[in-house]
Amino acid sequence: MNNAKLHRLLGTFVVLLAIVHFDADAGNRSGIVTAQFLKLPTNARATAMGNAQVALAEGALSIAYNPAGALSAQNVSFGGTYNAWFADITHSFMAVAVNLREWGTVGAGVTVLTTDDMLVTTPAFPEGTGELFKASDYAFTITYARQISEEFGIGINAKYIKSFLYNDDLKANSFGFDIGSLYDMPILRTRLGISVNNLGKDMTYINEQYSLPTALRFGARTTVYQEGNHLLYAAFQVSRPNDADEQYNLGAEYVFQDMIALRAGYRFNYDTENWGGGVGVSLASLGINGKLDYAYTNYKFLSGTHMFSTEIGF
């Protein structure tokens, strides 16, 4: 990609950031945004690095936050994440990406958040009526990504979102989409990423409408040091959600012999989340083209959360 195209690309990034910033200042939609499960992280590597995810996108697991990352799948890649959330709530994500060579890369993913069964209580029966209920959320995603040039790739998601607040009695649904891109700058040993997530129609519960958690993210990943068996990455991200002020993410990753990775990161301007860390292990010693990642996220007023991810390529 020549300099003129690069300037146009960077100019587009700046314009998009300005537009989203203007829209957010014109009316923060906090309190009327639903499907909050779509904001939860789905990749232990990125989570451990302060959730600076948009420029870290690689493989099937990146479908949830930057579909352009699916382009790194060599043939077929399967990924899965399990997130032990608060109050016995489980959050998981599973995805597959298939490289079709000159036709691009296609993929699919499903995000699930479920609660345990809970007692139905009323003023007359504060200890419970004997009935049980549960809440659950689902997002089904299909992905298409294409390499536009050697340095620049773009991807798009279409998703169907279904939310159940009270068993099958109180529910809502919506359609949405994401757009993401990655731009490599080898001379600077840096990759840029940008994504717009969860654009779509409002969800309606009974007679009330709520927006999807739309967010614009821009970030960079750079190689700080690379010599022999040692590799050090740094990642930065700025995001503008439609229900909060701008948020900033900073993370680092040290990789030794392409076998083990140590990670740490920090989230700025978040209500409760702050620092995180984790580790990643290559499965190559077992003859498997894959990896296993773990992340811990610390919270100011709640106990920390634990996330596990794995991705295997064929």
N, C-alpha and C positions, 0 to 999 in steps of 0.2 A: 504494500500500500504506500503510495507516494505521500509527500508532505502535505499537499493540498487536501487529499482525502483525509489525512490524519487531523488536520485543522478543522475540517468540516465535522468530523466525528466528535472531536473534543468540544466544538462549538455546540453541537446538538446536546451533549451531556449538560453543558452549562445552562442552555435554554430550558431543558427539561427540569433541572433542579430549581431554576428560578420560577418556572410555572407552578411546580408543586409547592414551593415555599410561599408563593403569592396566594395560591388557593387555600393553603392551610391557615395563613394569617387572616384570610377573609372570613374563615369560619371553622374553628376547630370542632370536630364532630365527636369528641369524647363524650361517652355516655349514651350515644345512639349508634354504636358500632357493635355488631355481633360477630359470630363465628371466630371468636378470639383464638380458638385452637389453631387457626391458620397462621398465627404469629409465633407459635412454638417452634423451636429449632428441631431439625430432623437429621442432623449429621453431627456425630460426636467429635469429629476432627474440628469442624468450624466452631462448635459450641465451646470446646476447650480453649480455642483461640479468641475468646471474647465475643464469639458470634460474628466475627468479621468475615461473613460468609460469601458475599457476592463475587469476589475475585478469586476465591478458593475453589470455586465450583469445578468438580471433576466427577465423572461417572454417573451411574444411575441415581445415586442419592442426591445429586444436585438438582434433580428435576423439581423438587419442591420449592426451591428459592432462586435458581437461575438455570433455566432449561438449556442454555448454551453449553453448560458443563457436560451434558450428555455426549457431546462430540468427542470426548476423550475415551469413550468406550472403544476398544480395539475391535472386538467382534460382538459378543453378547456379554452384558454385565448385569448381575443381580445384586441388589442391595437391600438391607433391612436395618431398622433402628428401633430400639425399645427404650422408652423414657419413663422411668419410675417417677411419676408426678406426685403432687401433694394429695392428702386425704384419700389414699387408695385409688386415685385416678390413674389410669394407664393411657399412655400416648405412644403410638407406633406408626411407622411409615415403611412401606415396602415398594420397591420399584424395579423396573427392568429397562435396559436401553440396548438397542440393536443397531449396529453400524451397517448401513446399506451402501457403503462406499460412495460412489458419485451421486447417489440419490439422497444422501444425507443420513441422519440418525433419527430413529423413531423410538418412542418409549411410552411407558405407562406407569402410573403409581397410584397408591391408595393410602390415605391418611385416616387414622382411626383414633378417636378419644372416647373412652367409656368410663363410667363410674361403677362402683359396686351397687348392689341393691340397697335402697334406703327406705326407712320407715315413713309412711304417710302419717303426718300429724295434723291435728286440727285444734282449735281452742277448746273443744269439748274433750278431745283425747290427746293431750300434749305428750303422752308417752307412746303414742302410736295407735292407729286404728286396726292394726293387723295386716294392712295392705302394704305392698312394696312397690317402689318405682325406681327407675334409673334414667339417667340422661346419657346421650351419646351423640357424637358428631362424626361425619364422614365426608371425605373429599376424594372423588375419583378423577384422575388426571390422565390425559393423553398428550404426548409431546412430539414435536417435530423440530429438529435443529439442522442447520446447514452451515458448512464452512464457506464463507463468501470469498475469502482470500486466504493465503497462507497464515496471515496474522489475525484475521477477523472472522468470528463466528457468531451466529445469532440463533436463538431458539424461541419457541412459543408454546405455551400450554393452553389447553382448553380443559375446564374442570366443571364437574357437577358437584354441588355442595348440598348435603342433607343434614339437618339438625333436628334432634328429638330432645325436647326439654322434659317431657313427662311421658315415659313409655312411648306408645304410638299415638297418644291422644293430642299432644301439643307439639306440632312440628312445623318446619319451614324448609324451603329449598331455594336454590339459586344457581345460576350459571356464571362463571367468571373466567378470566384468562390472565396469563402472565406473559411478559416479554422480557428476554434477557440477552445480553451480549457479552463477549469476551474479546479483548484486543491485546495481543502480545507485542511487546516492544523488546526484542532480544538485545538490542544495543544497550538498553538501560536495565536489562535483566528484571523487567517488570511486566506485570499483567494488570490491565484495567478491566473492571467489571461493572456493569450497570443492569439494573432490573426494575421493572414496574410490576408489582404483584397484586393480585386480587382485584382487578378491575371487573365490575359486573353489576348486575341489578341488585337492588335491595332485597332483603329477606323479610317476609311478613309473618309475624306471629299473631294470630287472630286478626286484630285490626291495626296493629302497630308495625311500622316499617323501620328497619335498621340497616345501616350501610355495611358493606364488607370492609375488612381491615386493609384498605389500600395503603401501599407504601412504595416509595421510590428509594432505591439504594444505589449508591455509587461507592466503589472501593478500589483498592490497589493491593497487589501482593508483589513483593520485591525480594530478590535474592540478596541478602546482606553479606553472606560469606559462603564460599564454596571452594573447598580444597581437600583433595584426597577423599577420605571417608566421612568428612564433616560437611554439613549443609545447614544453613540458617536462613529461615524465611521470616519476614515481617509482613503483617497485613493490617490494613486500615480500612474503615468503612464509615460513611455517614449516611443516615437514613432519615426520611421524613414520612412518618406515618400520619394518617388522617385523624388520629385520635390522641396525639401527644406531640410534645415539642421534638425538635431534632435530637437524634440520638447518635452517639459515636462509639465505635468499637475498635479496639486495638489488640493485636495478638502477635505471638511469636511461636515459631516451631523450630526445634533442633532435631536433625535427623542424622543418625550414625549408621554408616554402612548400608543404607537403604533397608535397614532391618528394624530399627526401633526409633520412635519419635517421642520427644518430650515437648509439651505444649503448655502455654499459659496465655491469659488474656484478661482484659478489663473492659467493662461496659460503663460508659459515661452518660449521665442524664437519664438513667432508668429509675423507676420508683423504688424497686426493692433489689433487683439483681446488681451485682458488682463484679467480683472477680471469679475466675474459673481456671481450670487446668485439666490436664489429662495426659494420656499416653496412647501410642499406637504401635502395633506390632505387625510386621509383614509375615505372611503365611508361606513365603517362598521356601523356607527350610523344610516345610511339610510337603513340598511339591505342589502347592496350591497357588494359583495366581490370584491372590487376594490379600486382605488386611482385616485386622480387628482393632477397633478404636474404643476408648473409654473417655468420658468427660464428667467432671464434677463442676456444678455451678453453685456458688455461694449466694445466699440471700440475707438481707439485713435483719429481717424479722421472722423468717421461717427457716426451717431446716433445709440443708442443701439437697440438690437432686442429682441423680446418677443416670447417665445415658450410655448405652452400648450400641455400636454400629458395626456392621460387617459388609464387605462388598467383595464379590468373587467374579472374575472374568474368565471367559472361555474362548 
